[in-house]
Each structure stands twice: as C-alpha cells, then as structure tokens.
C-alpha cells in the first residue's frame, strides 16, 4: 500500500508540474515515463534467476516470495502513474 501512495504522490507531482508549466503534455509524459519505468523494473525483477544453484527448497520459496513482493510493489507504484498518464492524454490532447 505504501508503494501505491508513493506512486500517487509522484503522479500528483506530475500533474502539478503540468499545471505550473501550463503544458499538460508534461503531465502525461512524466507520469507515463515513470509508470513505464516501474513496469520495466517489474519485468527485470520477474526475469531474474535464483542467485545460487545450490539452495534448499525453503530458500527458493523465500526468494520467490520476496521477488513476488518486489514485483507487486513495482506494479502498485506504476498503477497511479499510468492511470494519470492515460487520463491526461485523453482529456488534454
């Protein structure tokens, strides 16, 4: 949930920058770029392999849970940014 709130703050900051610059295209460029970077980060986390070839099954499960938690945090961070980017694109362009 903390990742979602941080993503929401970043998305609102992108809207504020667009408002202050009187150029709403900045809002969807910034929010969209941040959202896409977070999704790329999630993809990199998902494609990462286990750190060692010799590990127990409990270590593998723990690593898998940690990886899933990192992916979930990246997704929740990206979600508000992508929503703001899509809405700004639809409304202001």
N, CA, C and O atoms as a GROMACS GRO file, in nm:
protein
  372
    1UNK      N    1   0.082  -0.119   0.000
    1UNK     CA    2   0.000   0.000   0.000
    1UNK      C    3   0.087   0.126   0.000
    1UNK      O    4   0.050   0.228  -0.057
    2UNK      N    5   0.202   0.116   0.065
    2UNK     CA    6   0.291   0.230   0.070
    2UNK      C    7   0.342   0.264  -0.071
    2UNK      O    8   0.359   0.382  -0.104
    3UNK      N    9   0.366   0.163  -0.152
    3UNK     CA   10   0.412   0.186  -0.289
    3UNK      C   11   0.306   0.258  -0.371
    3UNK      O   12   0.338   0.345  -0.452
    4UNK      N   13   0.180   0.221  -0.349
    4UNK     CA   14   0.071   0.287  -0.421
    4UNK      C   15   0.064   0.435  -0.382
    4UNK      O   16   0.046   0.521  -0.468
    5UNK      N   17   0.079   0.464  -0.254
    5UNK     CA   18   0.073   0.604  -0.209
    5UNK      C   19   0.192   0.684  -0.263
    5UNK      O   20   0.175   0.800  -0.300
    6UNK      N   21   0.308   0.624  -0.267
    6UNK     CA   22   0.424   0.693  -0.324
    6UNK      C   23   0.402   0.718  -0.472
    6UNK      O   24   0.434   0.825  -0.523
    7UNK      N   25   0.348   0.618  -0.542
    7UNK     CA   26   0.317   0.635  -0.684
    7UNK      C   27   0.213   0.743  -0.706
    7UNK      O   28   0.221   0.819  -0.802
    8UNK      N   29   0.116   0.752  -0.616
    8UNK     CA   30   0.013   0.855  -0.625
    8UNK      C   31   0.073   0.994  -0.604
    8UNK      O   32   0.036   1.089  -0.673
    9UNK      N   33   0.166   1.005  -0.511
    9UNK     CA   34   0.233   1.134  -0.489
    9UNK      C   35   0.314   1.174  -0.612
    9UNK      O   36   0.313   1.291  -0.651
   10UNK      N   37   0.382   1.079  -0.673
   10UNK     CA   38   0.460   1.108  -0.795
   10UNK      C   39   0.366   1.150  -0.908
   10UNK      O   40   0.397   1.242  -0.983
   11UNK      N   41   0.253   1.081  -0.920
   11UNK     CA   42   0.156   1.116  -1.025
   11UNK      C   43   0.098   1.256  -1.002
   11UNK      O   44   0.082   1.333  -1.097
   12UNK      N   45   0.067   1.287  -0.877
   12UNK     CA   46   0.016   1.422  -0.847
   12UNK      C   47   0.123   1.528  -0.870
   12UNK      O   48   0.092   1.639  -0.912
   13UNK      N   49   0.249   1.493  -0.844
   13UNK     CA   50   0.358   1.587  -0.873
   13UNK      C   51   0.369   1.611  -1.023
   13UNK      O   52   0.397   1.723  -1.066
   14UNK      N   53   0.347   1.507  -1.102
   14UNK     CA   54   0.350   1.524  -1.248
   14UNK      C   55   0.237   1.616  -1.293
   14UNK      O   56   0.256   1.701  -1.380
   15UNK      N   57   0.119   1.600  -1.233
   15UNK     CA   58   0.007   1.689  -1.265
   15UNK      C   59   0.037   1.833  -1.222
   15UNK      O   60   0.005   1.927  -1.294
   16UNK      N   61   0.099   1.848  -1.106
   16UNK     CA   62   0.134   1.982  -1.058
   16UNK      C   63   0.236   2.048  -1.151
   16UNK      O   64   0.225   2.167  -1.179
   17UNK      N   65   0.333   1.972  -1.197
   17UNK     CA   66   0.432   2.026  -1.291
   17UNK      C   67   0.364   2.068  -1.421
   17UNK      O   68   0.394   2.175  -1.476
   18UNK      N   69   0.273   1.985  -1.470
   18UNK     CA   70   0.199   2.020  -1.591
   18UNK      C   71   0.115   2.145  -1.572
   18UNK      O   72   0.105   2.228  -1.663
   19UNK      N   73   0.055   2.158  -1.455
   19UNK     CA   74  -0.028   2.276  -1.427
   19UNK      C   75   0.057   2.402  -1.416
   19UNK      O   76   0.024   2.505  -1.474
   20UNK      N   77   0.167   2.394  -1.342
   20UNK     CA   78   0.252   2.511  -1.323
   20UNK      C   79   0.321   2.554  -1.452
   20UNK      O   80   0.344   2.673  -1.474
   21UNK      N   81   0.354   2.459  -1.537
   21UNK     CA   82   0.418   2.493  -1.664
   21UNK      C   83   0.315   2.530  -1.770
   21UNK      O   84   0.351   2.572  -1.880
   22UNK      N   85   0.188   2.513  -1.738
   22UNK     CA   86   0.078   2.538  -1.831
   22UNK      C   87   0.096   2.457  -1.959
   22UNK      O   88   0.064   2.502  -2.069
   23UNK      N   89   0.148   2.337  -1.942
   23UNK     CA   90   0.168   2.245  -2.053
   23UNK      C   91   0.132   2.105  -2.003
   23UNK      O   92   0.214   2.035  -1.945
   24UNK      N   93   0.007   2.066  -2.028
   24UNK     CA   94  -0.043   1.940  -1.974
   24UNK      C   95   0.022   1.819  -2.039
   24UNK      O   96   0.012   1.708  -1.988
   25UNK      N   97   0.088   1.839  -2.152
   25UNK     CA   98   0.157   1.726  -2.212
   25UNK      C   99   0.272   1.680  -2.122
   25UNK      O  100   0.311   1.563  -2.125
   26UNK      N  101   0.327   1.772  -2.043
   26UNK     CA  102   0.431   1.732  -1.948
   26UNK      C  103   0.376   1.633  -1.846
   26UNK      O  104   0.447   1.542  -1.802
   27UNK      N  105   0.251   1.651  -1.807
   27UNK     CA  106   0.191   1.563  -1.706
   27UNK      C  107   0.187   1.420  -1.755
   27UNK      O  108   0.226   1.328  -1.683
   28UNK      N  109   0.139   1.399  -1.878
   28UNK     CA  110   0.133   1.259  -1.921
   28UNK      C  111   0.269   1.205  -1.963
   28UNK      O  112   0.291   1.084  -1.957
   29UNK      N  113   0.360   1.291  -2.006
   29UNK     CA  114   0.494   1.241  -2.038
   29UNK      C  115   0.566   1.196  -1.911
   29UNK      O  116   0.627   1.090  -1.908
   30UNK      N  117   0.558   1.277  -1.807
   30UNK     CA  118   0.627   1.243  -1.682
   30UNK      C  119   0.562   1.122  -1.617
   30UNK      O  120   0.631   1.026  -1.581
   31UNK      N  121   0.430   1.126  -1.601
   31UNK     CA  122   0.360   1.015  -1.536
   31UNK      C  123   0.374   0.887  -1.618
   31UNK      O  124   0.394   0.779  -1.562
   32UNK      N  125   0.365   0.898  -1.749
   32UNK     CA  126   0.379   0.780  -1.834
   32UNK      C  127   0.519   0.722  -1.830
   32UNK      O  128   0.535   0.600  -1.825
   33UNK      N  129   0.619   0.808  -1.831
   33UNK     CA  130   0.758   0.760  -1.825
   33UNK      C  131   0.786   0.691  -1.692
   33UNK      O  132   0.850   0.586  -1.689
   34UNK      N  133   0.740   0.751  -1.584
   34UNK     CA  134   0.761   0.689  -1.452
   34UNK      C  135   0.688   0.556  -1.444
   34UNK      O  136   0.742   0.458  -1.392
   35UNK      N  137   0.565   0.551  -1.494
   35UNK     CA  138   0.489   0.427  -1.493
   35UNK      C  139   0.554   0.318  -1.577
   35UNK      O  140   0.561   0.203  -1.535
   36UNK      N  141   0.600   0.354  -1.695
   36UNK     CA  142   0.666   0.255  -1.781
   36UNK      C  143   0.798   0.208  -1.723
   36UNK      O  144   0.832   0.090  -1.733
   37UNK      N  145   0.873   0.298  -1.662
   37UNK     CA  146   0.998   0.257  -1.597
   37UNK      C  147   0.971   0.161  -1.482
   37UNK      O  148   1.046   0.065  -1.462
   38UNK      N  149   0.865   0.185  -1.407
   38UNK     CA  150   0.830   0.094  -1.298
   38UNK      C  151   0.789  -0.042  -1.352
   38UNK      O  152   0.823  -0.145  -1.293
   39UNK      N  153   0.716  -0.044  -1.464
   39UNK     CA  154   0.679  -0.173  -1.524
   39UNK      C  155   0.801  -0.246  -1.580
   39UNK      O  156   0.809  -0.368  -1.571
   40UNK      N  157   0.894  -0.171  -1.637
   40UNK     CA  158   1.018  -0.234  -1.684
   40UNK      C  159   1.097  -0.292  -1.566
   40UNK      O  160   1.155  -0.400  -1.576
   41UNK      N  161   1.099  -0.219  -1.456
   41UNK     CA  162   1.167  -0.268  -1.336
   41UNK      C  163   1.100  -0.397  -1.288
   41UNK      O  164   1.168  -0.491  -1.247
   42UNK      N  165   0.967  -0.400  -1.293
   42UNK     CA  166   0.895  -0.520  -1.254
   42UNK      C  167   0.932  -0.637  -1.345
   42UNK      O  168   0.949  -0.749  -1.298
   43UNK      N  169   0.945  -0.610  -1.474
   43UNK     CA  170   0.985  -0.715  -1.568
   43UNK      C  171   1.125  -0.765  -1.542
   43UNK      O  172   1.152  -0.885  -1.555
   44UNK      N  173   1.215  -0.675  -1.507
   44UNK     CA  174   1.351  -0.717  -1.474
   44UNK      C  175   1.354  -0.803  -1.349
   44UNK      O  176   1.429  -0.901  -1.342
   45UNK      N  177   1.274  -0.767  -1.252
   45UNK     CA  178   1.267  -0.847  -1.130
   45UNK      C  179   1.210  -0.986  -1.161
   45UNK      O  180   1.259  -1.086  -1.110
   46UNK      N  181   1.109  -0.990  -1.246
   46UNK     CA  182   1.045  -1.117  -1.279
   46UNK      C  183   1.139  -1.209  -1.356
   46UNK      O  184   1.133  -1.331  -1.340
   47UNK      N  185   1.225  -1.153  -1.438
   47UNK     CA  186   1.312  -1.236  -1.520
   47UNK      C  187   1.442  -1.275  -1.450
   47UNK      O  188   1.520  -1.355  -1.503
   48UNK      N  189   1.464  -1.221  -1.332
   48UNK     CA  190   1.587  -1.252  -1.258
   48UNK      C  191   1.584  -1.396  -1.209
   48UNK      O  192   1.483  -1.442  -1.156
   49UNK      N  193   1.693  -1.463  -1.225
   49UNK     CA  194   1.702  -1.603  -1.182
   49UNK      C  195   1.750  -1.610  -1.037
   49UNK      O  196   1.794  -1.511  -0.979
   50UNK      N  197   1.741  -1.728  -0.983
   50UNK     CA  198   1.786  -1.752  -0.847
   50UNK      C  199   1.935  -1.724  -0.836
   50UNK      O  200   2.010  -1.745  -0.932
   51UNK      N  201   1.977  -1.676  -0.721
   51UNK     CA  202   2.116  -1.633  -0.705
   51UNK      C  203   2.214  -1.750  -0.699
   51UNK      O  204   2.329  -1.734  -0.739
   52UNK      N  205   2.172  -1.863  -0.650
   52UNK     CA  206   2.265  -1.974  -0.641
   52UNK      C  207   2.200  -2.102  -0.692
   52UNK      O  208   2.079  -2.121  -0.683
   53UNK      N  209   2.283  -2.187  -0.746
   53UNK     CA  210   2.233  -2.314  -0.797
   53UNK      C  211   2.207  -2.413  -0.684
   53UNK      O  212   2.122  -2.500  -0.695
   54UNK      N  213   2.281  -2.398  -0.576
   54UNK     CA  214   2.267  -2.490  -0.462
   54UNK      C  215   2.191  -2.420  -0.350
   54UNK      O  216   2.250  -2.347  -0.271
   55UNK      N  217   2.063  -2.441  -0.345
   55UNK     CA  218   1.984  -2.384  -0.236
   55UNK      C  219   1.872  -2.481  -0.201
   55UNK      O  220   1.831  -2.563  -0.283
   56UNK      N  221   1.826  -2.470  -0.080
   56UNK     CA  222   1.719  -2.559  -0.035
   56UNK      C  223   1.585  -2.510  -0.086
   56UNK      O  224   1.573  -2.397  -0.133
   57UNK      N  225   1.486  -2.595  -0.077
   57UNK     CA  226   1.354  -2.557  -0.127
   57UNK      C  227   1.294  -2.443  -0.045
   57UNK      O  228   1.220  -2.360  -0.099
   58UNK      N  229   1.324  -2.439   0.084
   58UNK     CA  230   1.270  -2.329   0.166
   58UNK      C  231   1.335  -2.196   0.127
   58UNK      O  232   1.269  -2.092   0.129
   59UNK      N  233   1.464  -2.199   0.090
   59UNK     CA  234   1.529  -2.077   0.043
   59UNK      C  235   1.469  -2.032  -0.090
   59UNK      O  236   1.449  -1.913  -0.112
   60UNK      N  237   1.439  -2.127  -0.177
   60UNK     CA  238   1.378  -2.093  -0.305
   60UNK      C  239   1.240  -2.033  -0.285
   60UNK      O  240   1.204  -1.936  -0.352
   61UNK      N  241   1.163  -2.090  -0.193
   61UNK     CA  242   1.030  -2.034  -0.165
   61UNK      C  243   1.040  -1.894  -0.108
   61UNK      O  244   0.963  -1.805  -0.145
   62UNK      N  245   1.136  -1.873  -0.018
   62UNK     CA  246   1.154  -1.740   0.041
   62UNK      C  247   1.196  -1.639  -0.065
   62UNK      O  248   1.145  -1.527  -0.068
   63UNK      N  249   1.289  -1.679  -0.152
   63UNK     CA  250   1.331  -1.590  -0.260
   63UNK      C  251   1.216  -1.560  -0.354
   63UNK      O  252   1.201  -1.448  -0.403
   64UNK      N  253   1.133  -1.661  -0.381
   64UNK     CA  254   1.019  -1.641  -0.469
   64UNK      C  255   0.918  -1.546  -0.406
   64UNK      O  256   0.862  -1.461  -0.475
   65UNK      N  257   0.894  -1.559  -0.276
   65UNK     CA  258   0.802  -1.467  -0.208
   65UNK      C  259   0.856  -1.325  -0.209
   65UNK      O  260   0.781  -1.229  -0.231
   66UNK      N  261   0.987  -1.310  -0.186
   66UNK     CA  262   1.048  -1.177  -0.189
   66UNK      C  263   1.039  -1.116  -0.328
   66UNK      O  264   1.011  -0.997  -0.343
   67UNK      N  265   1.064  -1.197  -0.430
   67UNK     CA  266   1.056  -1.149  -0.568
   67UNK      C  267   0.914  -1.107  -0.602
   67UNK      O  268   0.893  -1.004  -0.666
   68UNK      N  269   0.817  -1.186  -0.560
   68UNK     CA  270   0.677  -1.153  -0.585
   68UNK      C  271   0.637  -1.024  -0.513
   68UNK      O  272   0.562  -0.944  -0.567
   69UNK      N  273   0.687  -1.005  -0.391
   69UNK     CA  274   0.657  -0.882  -0.317
   69UNK      C  275   0.718  -0.761  -0.386
   69UNK      O  276   0.654  -0.655  -0.392
   70UNK      N  277   0.839  -0.774  -0.439
   70UNK     CA  278   0.902  -0.663  -0.512
   70UNK      C  279   0.825  -0.632  -0.640
   70UNK      O  280   0.807  -0.515  -0.675
   71UNK      N  281   0.781  -0.736  -0.709
   71UNK     CA  282   0.703  -0.715  -0.832
   71UNK      C  283   0.571  -0.646  -0.800
   71UNK      O  284   0.529  -0.556  -0.873
   72UNK      N  285   0.507  -0.686  -0.692
   72UNK     CA  286   0.380  -0.626  -0.652
   72UNK      C  287   0.400  -0.478  -0.617
   72UNK      O  288   0.318  -0.394  -0.654
   73UNK      N  289   0.508  -0.447  -0.546
   73UNK     CA  290   0.534  -0.307  -0.510
   73UNK      C  291   0.560  -0.223  -0.635
   73UNK      O  292   0.513  -0.109  -0.643
   74UNK      N  293   0.633  -0.277  -0.731
   74UNK     CA  294   0.659  -0.202  -0.855
   74UNK      C  295   0.529  -0.180  -0.932
   74UNK      O  296   0.509  -0.073  -0.989
   75UNK      N  297   0.442  -0.280  -0.934
   75UNK     CA  298   0.314  -0.265  -1.004
   75UNK      C  299   0.227  -0.160  -0.936
   75UNK      O  300   0.168  -0.075  -1.003
   76UNK      N  301   0.220  -0.165  -0.803
   76UNK     CA  302   0.138  -0.067  -0.731
   76UNK      C  303   0.194   0.074  -0.743
   76UNK      O  304   0.118   0.171  -0.737
   77UNK      N  305   0.324   0.087  -0.760
   77UNK     CA  306   0.384   0.218  -0.784
   77UNK      C  307   0.349   0.268  -0.924
   77UNK      O  308   0.320   0.386  -0.942
   78UNK      N  309   0.350   0.179  -1.022
   78UNK     CA  310   0.326   0.217  -1.161
   78UNK      C  311   0.179   0.248  -1.187
   78UNK      O  312   0.149   0.332  -1.272
   79UNK      N  313   0.088   0.182  -1.117
   79UNK     CA  314  -0.054   0.193  -1.147
   79UNK      C  315  -0.108   0.336  -1.145
   79UNK      O  316  -0.169   0.377  -1.244
   80UNK      N  317  -0.090   0.415  -1.039
   80UNK     CA  318  -0.146   0.551  -1.042
   80UNK      C  319  -0.081   0.638  -1.149
   80UNK      O  320  -0.146   0.726  -1.205
   81UNK      N  321   0.047   0.616  -1.176
   81UNK     CA  322   0.114   0.694  -1.279
   81UNK      C  323   0.058   0.665  -1.417
   81UNK      O  324   0.037   0.757  -1.497
   82UNK      N  325   0.033   0.539  -1.446
   82UNK     CA  326  -0.024   0.504  -1.576
   82UNK      C  327  -0.167   0.554  -1.589
   82UNK      O  328  -0.208   0.597  -1.697
   83UNK      N  329  -0.243   0.548  -1.482
   83UNK     CA  330  -0.381   0.599  -1.485
   83UNK      C  331  -0.381   0.749  -1.511
   83UNK      O  332  -0.459   0.798  -1.593
   84UNK      N  333  -0.295   0.822  -1.442
   84UNK     CA  334  -0.286   0.967  -1.463
   84UNK      C  335  -0.240   0.998  -1.605
   84UNK      O  336  -0.291   1.091  -1.668
   85UNK      N  337  -0.146   0.921  -1.656
   85UNK     CA  338  -0.098   0.945  -1.793
   85UNK      C  339  -0.209   0.922  -1.895
   85UNK      O  340  -0.223   1.001  -1.989
   86UNK      N  341  -0.287   0.818  -1.878
   86UNK     CA  342  -0.396   0.789  -1.972
   86UNK      C  343  -0.505   0.896  -1.963
   86UNK      O  344  -0.554   0.943  -2.065
   87UNK      N  345  -0.541   0.934  -1.841
   87UNK     CA  346  -0.645   1.037  -1.825
   87UNK      C  347  -0.597   1.171  -1.880
   87UNK      O  348  -0.673   1.240  -1.948
   88UNK      N  349  -0.473   1.208  -1.851
   88UNK     CA  350  -0.420   1.335  -1.903
   88UNK      C  351  -0.414   1.332  -2.055
   88UNK      O  352  -0.440   1.434  -2.120
   89UNK      N  353  -0.380   1.220  -2.111
   89UNK     CA  354  -0.375   1.209  -2.256
   89UNK      C  355  -0.514   1.223  -2.318
   89UNK      O  356  -0.531   1.289  -2.420
   90UNK      N  357  -0.613   1.161  -2.255
   90UNK     CA  358  -0.749   1.166  -2.308
   90UNK      C  359  -0.812   1.304  -2.291
   90UNK      O  360  -0.883   1.350  -2.380
   91UNK      N  361  -0.787   1.369  -2.181
   91UNK     CA  362  -0.852   1.498  -2.153
   91UNK      C  363  -0.782   1.614  -2.222
   91UNK      O  364  -0.847   1.699  -2.283
   92UNK      N  365  -0.651   1.618  -2.212
   92UNK     CA  366  -0.579   1.737  -2.253
   92UNK      C  367  -0.522   1.732  -2.394
   92UNK      O  368  -0.463   1.830  -2.439
   93UNK      N  369  -0.536   1.624  -2.463
   93UNK     CA  370  -0.485   1.618  -2.601
   93UNK      C  371  -0.597   1.600  -2.698
   93UNK      O  372  -0.574   1.594  -2.818
   0.00000   0.00000   0.00000
